[in-house]
């Protein structure tokens, strides 16, 4: 009996270690859809906003969000000399380590673009000049790196390569935007090539991809210069594409998939389109389009059959019906910006520097509470993050962490 108990304890410990080792922190939450599975959060904030726990003001220029694990808070920044870096902070806001990733984009909209991906005790990051790194999550030492422009035929774009990386199983996906190597699948542990796809041979377009998991196939979905594309995630075969150009070829929003339907959207007045996937995932049919919710890079969330997000050329916040594409209502409650969802509320971060919460069931974007971001500089573009009842707000050189736990 004693021997059996010891064996059970060992097995339980092993699986606990496995779960811990595979902790994931990534762009727009657990499922890359802007929905954070947190509960017990404040339903209304004090007049001056929730309590500020700490802020870190040495990031330099950058637009990457926080990636939060049980141990550390990771984000990116840029030195005064224009060198990008990944930094790990403890949960009191003290720097633990910092590792450089080379030259960063400083011509306009300065600084690092992407958010670190934390997977299986490793940190993955892509610089705006196509340098791809895999680091140890505990100390920042580099496990492997590759230059997508030199090692492959990657090409830079107007405002610097931007992609929040994606891992599925043992495969890391990245979009160099080359002719031969348009999209790559790499071994996440070694960086070695699994497959490369020509896709549509278009430039990359600032898009952070996703995986659609169907019964018999996994589909890699992203947007390149002028197209929405779906690839067989196991071999890179182009399954289908759909034209979706806009004025500046900025396709910075992660597509949203639900129950056989795929919603893709972009700015400059282009708006979004709903595509129906066939049962086998190998073909698509257009269902509807809507130009009102033309978010440039603020994302959107799907809640109870409704899509919430802001416009770009159309400078309002919009709610669309998922099935029909009808605009149900709109509001100018804040300047346009990015959006996430947690515990029954929409969290909106406007480009004017205000963060607010909205109850979606009121059908009018009624702003319950808001506060003005007190630190940082320049653009309010980094997406909000919620972890362990804390709200993470990035504004240029500063990262602020707020307590949003209900009393």
C-alpha positions as CSV (number, residue, x, y, z in Angstrom):
1,X,0.0,0.0,0.0
2,X,2.8,2.4,1.0
3,X,4.6,1.7,-2.3
4,X,1.4,2.5,-4.3
5,X,0.9,5.8,-2.5
6,X,4.5,6.8,-3.2
7,X,4.1,6.0,-6.9
8,X,0.9,8.0,-7.1
9,X,2.7,11.0,-5.4
10,X,5.5,10.7,-7.9
11,X,3.1,10.6,-10.9
12,X,1.2,13.6,-9.6
13,X,4.4,15.5,-9.1
14,X,5.5,14.7,-12.6
15,X,2.3,16.0,-14.1
16,X,2.4,19.1,-12.0
17,X,5.9,19.8,-13.2
18,X,4.7,19.3,-16.8
19,X,1.9,21.7,-16.3
20,X,4.2,24.3,-14.8
21,X,6.8,23.9,-17.5
22,X,4.2,24.5,-20.2
23,X,2.8,27.7,-18.8
24,X,1.9,30.0,-21.8
25,X,1.7,33.7,-21.8
26,X,1.0,35.3,-25.2
27,X,-0.5,38.1,-27.3
28,X,-4.2,38.8,-26.3
29,X,-4.5,36.1,-23.7
30,X,-4.8,32.3,-23.5
31,X,-6.6,31.9,-26.8
32,X,-5.3,35.0,-28.6
33,X,-8.8,36.4,-28.7
34,X,-8.7,39.2,-26.1
35,X,-10.7,37.2,-23.6
36,X,-9.2,36.8,-20.1
37,X,-10.6,34.1,-18.0
38,X,-10.5,36.0,-14.7
39,X,-13.2,36.4,-12.1
40,X,-13.7,38.4,-8.9
41,X,-12.8,41.7,-10.6
42,X,-14.1,45.2,-9.6
43,X,-17.3,46.2,-11.4
44,X,-16.7,49.9,-10.8
45,X,-13.5,51.8,-10.1
46,X,-12.8,54.6,-7.7
47,X,-13.0,58.1,-9.2
48,X,-9.2,58.2,-9.8
49,X,-9.1,54.6,-11.1
50,X,-8.0,51.3,-9.5
51,X,-5.1,51.2,-7.1
52,X,-1.7,51.5,-8.9
53,X,0.6,48.8,-7.4
54,X,3.8,49.7,-9.3
55,X,5.2,51.2,-12.4
56,X,8.4,50.6,-14.3
57,X,9.7,53.5,-16.4
58,X,12.9,52.3,-18.1
59,X,11.5,50.6,-21.1
60,X,12.3,53.3,-23.6
61,X,10.2,53.5,-26.9
62,X,8.0,50.5,-27.7
63,X,4.6,49.2,-28.2
64,X,4.7,45.6,-26.9
65,X,2.3,44.5,-24.2
66,X,3.2,42.5,-21.1
67,X,3.4,38.7,-21.1
68,X,2.8,37.6,-17.5
69,X,3.6,34.2,-15.9
70,X,3.7,33.0,-12.3
71,X,7.3,34.1,-12.0
72,X,7.9,37.1,-14.1
73,X,6.4,40.0,-16.2
74,X,8.0,40.1,-19.6
75,X,7.9,42.9,-22.2
76,X,10.1,44.7,-24.7
77,X,11.8,48.0,-24.9
78,X,14.5,50.0,-26.7
79,X,17.7,51.7,-25.5
80,X,18.6,55.3,-26.3
81,X,20.9,53.9,-29.0
82,X,18.0,52.2,-30.7
83,X,18.8,48.6,-29.6
84,X,15.8,46.5,-28.7
85,X,15.6,44.2,-25.7
86,X,13.4,41.8,-23.8
87,X,13.2,42.5,-20.0
88,X,11.9,40.3,-17.2
89,X,10.5,42.0,-14.1
90,X,9.5,40.3,-10.9
91,X,6.0,40.9,-9.5
92,X,7.2,43.9,-7.5
93,X,8.4,45.7,-10.7
94,X,12.1,45.0,-10.2
95,X,14.3,44.1,-13.2
96,X,15.6,40.5,-13.1
97,X,17.3,40.3,-16.5
98,X,17.5,42.1,-19.8
99,X,18.6,40.7,-23.1
100,X,19.3,42.7,-26.3
101,X,17.7,41.7,-29.7
102,X,19.6,44.0,-32.0
103,X,18.7,47.2,-33.9
104,X,15.1,48.3,-33.6
105,X,12.9,50.5,-35.8
106,X,13.5,54.2,-35.0
107,X,12.5,56.0,-38.2
108,X,8.9,56.7,-37.1
109,X,6.7,55.3,-34.4
110,X,9.9,54.4,-32.6
111,X,10.7,51.2,-30.7
112,X,10.0,47.6,-30.3
113,X,6.7,46.3,-31.8
114,X,6.0,42.8,-30.6
115,X,5.0,41.2,-27.4
116,X,7.1,38.3,-26.0
117,X,5.7,34.7,-26.3
118,X,6.4,32.6,-23.2
119,X,6.1,28.9,-23.8
120,X,7.6,25.9,-22.1
121,X,10.0,28.0,-20.0
122,X,11.3,29.8,-23.1
123,X,10.8,33.4,-24.4
124,X,10.3,33.9,-28.1
125,X,10.5,37.4,-29.8
126,X,10.8,38.9,-33.2
127,X,12.5,42.2,-33.8
128,X,11.3,44.8,-36.4
129,X,14.4,43.9,-38.5
130,X,13.6,40.2,-38.7
131,X,15.8,38.8,-35.9
132,X,14.0,35.9,-34.3
133,X,15.2,34.8,-30.8
134,X,14.5,32.0,-28.4
135,X,15.7,32.7,-24.8
136,X,15.7,31.0,-21.5
137,X,12.7,32.4,-19.5
138,X,14.6,32.3,-16.2
139,X,17.8,34.2,-17.1
140,X,17.4,35.5,-20.7
141,X,20.3,33.5,-22.1
142,X,19.9,32.9,-25.9
143,X,19.1,29.3,-26.8
144,X,18.9,29.9,-30.5
145,X,18.4,32.8,-33.0
146,X,17.9,33.2,-36.7
147,X,17.9,36.2,-39.1
148,X,14.8,35.9,-41.3
149,X,16.2,38.3,-43.9
150,X,19.6,36.6,-44.2
151,X,18.9,33.0,-43.4
152,X,15.7,33.1,-45.5
153,X,14.4,35.6,-48.0
154,X,12.4,37.7,-45.6
155,X,11.6,41.4,-46.5
156,X,11.0,44.3,-44.3
157,X,7.9,46.5,-44.6
158,X,7.0,50.2,-44.3
159,X,6.9,50.4,-40.5
160,X,9.1,47.5,-39.5
161,X,8.2,43.8,-39.2
162,X,5.6,43.2,-36.5
163,X,4.3,39.8,-35.5
164,X,3.3,38.3,-32.2
165,X,4.6,34.8,-32.5
166,X,2.5,31.6,-32.4
167,X,3.3,28.1,-31.2
168,X,1.2,25.0,-31.8
169,X,2.6,21.8,-30.3
170,X,6.3,21.8,-31.1
171,X,6.0,24.2,-34.0
172,X,6.8,27.9,-34.0
173,X,5.2,29.9,-36.9
174,X,6.6,33.1,-38.3
175,X,5.9,35.2,-41.4
176,X,9.2,36.5,-43.1
177,X,7.2,37.7,-46.1
178,X,9.6,36.4,-48.7
179,X,8.9,34.9,-52.1
180,X,10.1,31.4,-51.4
181,X,9.9,31.6,-47.6
182,X,6.7,33.6,-47.1
183,X,5.6,31.6,-44.0
184,X,7.9,29.3,-41.9
185,X,7.2,26.5,-39.5
186,X,10.2,26.0,-37.2
187,X,11.1,23.6,-34.4
188,X,10.4,25.6,-31.3
189,X,13.4,24.0,-29.4
190,X,16.1,24.3,-32.1
191,X,14.9,26.8,-34.7
192,X,15.4,24.2,-37.4
193,X,13.1,24.4,-40.5
194,X,10.0,22.1,-40.5
195,X,8.5,23.6,-43.7
196,X,8.3,26.8,-45.7
197,X,5.4,28.0,-47.8
198,X,5.2,30.5,-50.6
199,X,1.6,31.2,-49.6
200,X,0.6,34.2,-51.8
201,X,4.2,35.5,-52.1
202,X,3.0,38.8,-50.5
203,X,4.8,41.0,-47.9
204,X,3.9,40.4,-44.3
205,X,1.4,42.9,-42.9
206,X,1.9,43.3,-39.1
207,X,-0.6,40.4,-38.5
208,X,-0.4,38.1,-35.5
209,X,-1.7,34.7,-36.7
210,X,-3.9,32.0,-35.1
211,X,-4.6,28.3,-35.4
212,X,-8.0,26.8,-36.2
213,X,-8.3,23.3,-34.8
214,X,-10.8,21.2,-36.8
215,X,-11.5,17.5,-36.3
216,X,-9.1,16.3,-39.1
217,X,-6.8,19.3,-39.7
218,X,-5.2,22.3,-38.0
219,X,-5.3,25.5,-40.1
220,X,-2.8,28.3,-39.8
221,X,-4.6,31.6,-40.5
222,X,-3.1,35.0,-41.0
223,X,-3.3,38.1,-43.2
224,X,-0.5,39.2,-45.6
225,X,-0.2,42.3,-47.7
226,X,-3.6,42.0,-49.5
227,X,-4.9,38.5,-48.6
228,X,-6.5,36.4,-45.9
229,X,-4.8,33.0,-46.1
230,X,-5.3,29.5,-44.6
231,X,-2.5,27.0,-44.6
232,X,-2.4,23.3,-43.6
233,X,-0.5,23.8,-40.3
234,X,1.3,20.4,-40.7
235,X,2.9,21.0,-44.1
236,X,2.3,24.6,-45.3
237,X,0.0,23.7,-48.1
238,X,-2.1,26.7,-49.2
239,X,-5.7,25.7,-48.7
240,X,-7.5,28.9,-49.6
241,X,-7.1,32.7,-49.7
242,X,-9.4,35.7,-49.9
243,X,-8.6,39.2,-51.1
244,X,-8.6,41.8,-48.3
245,X,-6.4,44.8,-49.4
246,X,-6.4,48.2,-47.7
247,X,-4.7,51.5,-48.4
248,X,-1.5,50.9,-46.5
249,X,-1.4,47.1,-46.3
250,X,-1.7,47.1,-42.5
251,X,-3.5,43.9,-41.4
252,X,-2.6,44.1,-37.7
253,X,-5.6,42.3,-36.1
254,X,-5.6,38.6,-35.2
255,X,-8.6,36.9,-37.0
256,X,-11.4,35.6,-34.8
257,X,-12.7,32.1,-35.3
258,X,-15.9,30.6,-33.9
259,X,-18.1,27.6,-34.9
260,X,-17.0,27.4,-38.5
261,X,-16.8,31.1,-39.2
262,X,-13.8,33.4,-39.5
263,X,-13.9,37.1,-39.0
264,X,-11.0,39.2,-40.4
265,X,-10.8,43.0,-40.3
266,X,-8.5,46.0,-40.8
267,X,-8.4,49.8,-40.9
268,X,-8.4,52.7,-43.3
269,X,-12.1,52.2,-44.0
270,X,-11.7,48.6,-45.1
271,X,-13.6,47.0,-42.2
272,X,-14.3,43.3,-41.8
273,X,-15.5,40.2,-43.7
274,X,-17.0,37.0,-42.4
275,X,-15.9,33.8,-44.0
276,X,-17.6,30.4,-43.7
277,X,-15.2,27.4,-43.6
278,X,-16.2,24.2,-45.2
279,X,-16.5,21.1,-43.0
280,X,-13.1,19.9,-44.0
281,X,-11.6,23.4,-43.7
282,X,-10.3,23.4,-47.3
283,X,-12.5,26.0,-48.8
284,X,-14.3,29.2,-47.8
285,X,-17.4,31.2,-48.6
286,X,-18.1,34.9,-47.9
287,X,-21.1,35.5,-45.7
288,X,-21.1,39.2,-45.1
289,X,-18.9,42.3,-44.8
290,X,-19.2,45.5,-42.8
291,X,-17.0,48.6,-43.2
292,X,-17.9,50.4,-39.9
293,X,-15.7,48.5,-37.5
294,X,-12.5,49.2,-39.3
295,X,-10.0,48.8,-36.4
296,X,-6.4,49.4,-37.6
297,X,-4.7,47.5,-34.7
298,X,-6.9,47.6,-31.7
299,X,-8.3,44.0,-32.0
300,X,-11.9,43.0,-31.2
301,X,-13.7,40.5,-29.0
302,X,-16.6,38.2,-29.6
303,X,-19.0,38.0,-26.6
304,X,-22.4,36.3,-26.8
305,X,-22.8,36.6,-30.5
306,X,-21.6,40.1,-30.8
307,X,-18.3,41.7,-32.0
308,X,-17.0,44.6,-30.1
309,X,-14.2,46.9,-31.2
310,X,-13.4,50.4,-32.4
311,X,-13.0,51.9,-35.8
312,X,-10.1,53.7,-37.4
313,X,-11.3,56.0,-40.2
314,X,-14.7,55.5,-38.5
315,X,-13.8,57.1,-35.2
316,X,-16.3,55.3,-32.9
317,X,-16.7,52.1,-31.0
318,X,-18.9,49.5,-32.6
319,X,-21.0,46.5,-31.8
320,X,-21.8,44.1,-34.7
321,X,-24.0,41.0,-34.9
322,X,-21.8,38.0,-35.5
323,X,-24.3,36.2,-37.7
324,X,-25.4,39.0,-39.9
325,X,-22.7,41.7,-39.7
326,X,-25.4,44.3,-38.8
327,X,-24.1,47.3,-36.9
328,X,-26.2,47.2,-33.7
329,X,-24.9,50.4,-32.1
330,X,-21.9,52.7,-31.8
331,X,-20.5,55.2,-29.4
332,X,-17.8,57.9,-29.0
333,X,-17.3,57.2,-25.3
334,X,-13.5,57.2,-25.7
335,X,-11.1,57.8,-28.5
336,X,-10.6,54.7,-30.7
337,X,-8.2,52.1,-29.3
338,X,-7.8,48.5,-28.2
339,X,-10.2,46.2,-26.4
340,X,-10.2,43.1,-24.2
341,X,-12.8,41.3,-22.0
342,X,-12.9,39.8,-18.5
343,X,-15.5,38.9,-15.9
344,X,-18.5,40.4,-17.7
345,X,-16.8,43.7,-18.7
346,X,-15.2,45.2,-21.7
347,X,-11.8,46.9,-21.0
348,X,-11.1,49.7,-23.5
349,X,-7.8,51.7,-23.9
350,X,-8.3,54.7,-26.0
351,X,-5.6,56.4,-28.1
352,X,-6.2,59.5,-26.0
353,X,-4.7,57.8,-23.0
354,X,-7.9,56.8,-21.0
355,X,-8.7,53.3,-19.9
356,X,-12.3,52.4,-19.2
357,X,-14.7,49.6,-18.4
358,X,-18.0,49.0,-20.2
359,X,-20.9,46.6,-19.5
360,X,-21.8,45.0,-22.8
361,X,-25.3,44.1,-21.8
362,X,-26.4,47.8,-21.6
363,X,-26.4,47.9,-25.4
364,X,-24.9,51.4,-25.6
365,X,-21.2,51.4,-24.6
366,X,-22.1,53.0,-21.3
367,X,-18.7,53.9,-19.7
368,X,-18.9,52.7,-16.1
369,X,-15.5,54.0,-14.9
370,X,-12.3,55.3,-16.5
371,X,-8.9,56.8,-15.6
372,X,-6.2,58.7,-17.4
373,X,-2.9,56.8,-17.8
374,X,-0.4,58.8,-15.6
375,X,3.0,57.6,-16.9
376,X,4.8,57.1,-20.2
377,X,4.9,59.0,-23.5
378,X,3.8,59.1,-27.1
379,X,1.4,56.5,-28.4
380,X,-1.2,54.5,-26.4
381,X,-1.0,51.5,-28.7
382,X,0.0,48.5,-26.5
383,X,-2.9,46.2,-25.7
384,X,-4.2,45.8,-22.2
385,X,-3.4,42.6,-20.3
386,X,-5.2,41.0,-17.2
387,X,-3.5,38.4,-15.0
388,X,-4.2,37.4,-11.4
389,X,-6.7,40.2,-10.9
390,X,-4.2,42.8,-12.1
391,X,-4.4,45.2,-15.1
392,X,-1.2,45.8,-17.1
393,X,-1.1,49.0,-19.1
394,X,1.9,49.9,-21.3
395,X,2.5,53.4,-22.5
396,X,5.8,53.9,-24.3
397,X,8.6,53.8,-21.7
398,X,6.3,52.9,-18.8
399,X,4.5,49.8,-17.7
400,X,1.8,50.3,-15.0
401,X,0.2,47.5,-12.9
402,X,-3.2,48.1,-11.3
403,X,-5.1,46.1,-8.7
404,X,-8.6,45.3,-10.1
405,X,-9.6,42.6,-7.6
406,X,-13.0,43.0,-6.0
407,X,-12.9,43.6,-2.3
